[in-house]
């Protein structure tokens, strides 16, 4: 897969994005209810110019839901999505035309994803991503501890990070009984609550000026601080405290997996 460059989508792609958002919005409305519990500090809109929107990840529906959230807040998000979907003969070309960015995890091209995202941000775009890097494996649907990609991208570009909590998305599309659940949801229509937080200036948080380089330990701490804000939003919407305010660590997930397997 060629991930060597990213180009602004252009007018036709913008119209296509609007059309697909309208169509998918109708589909989503038929299987769930999307409710905003909080707006960003700029009222009912995301910041103008380059911005990074990060969300927790509990469902295969999250990409569509986050794109719709972006549209409702005035921006067309260029989502960073797993590279596998870009290989689809129909879906792949459409996603590339919309300006979405493939993430090729575990390959020598994985670092190119951040470079492409930085190019999109330099063009004034809004980039959306899931900092956990995968659907959470926590049985209670709490966010996992994040990767550092979003913070590295913010430090590299100066773009603010806007956290967006999605609570209830796992009830829309789960890992099992995909069709059965969707059919049930046309009647039950579960609620997906959205909480959009204030923009976070990561460079100011780190005390960075210019092109100052930061060590991996500080970047890890910054990623935890940003994730703590997102986890806090999820906890606020759920109405219960998070057992792991920085995200569920891998060691805890491994223990839970062993217990589930009866080991």
Beta strands, then each sheet from edge to edge (+ up, - down):
strand 1: 32-38
strand 2: 51-55
strand 3: 77-82
strand 4: 101-103
strand 5: 126-129
strand 6: 160-167
strand 7: 190-200
sheet 1: 1+ 7+ 6- 2- 5- 3- 4-
end
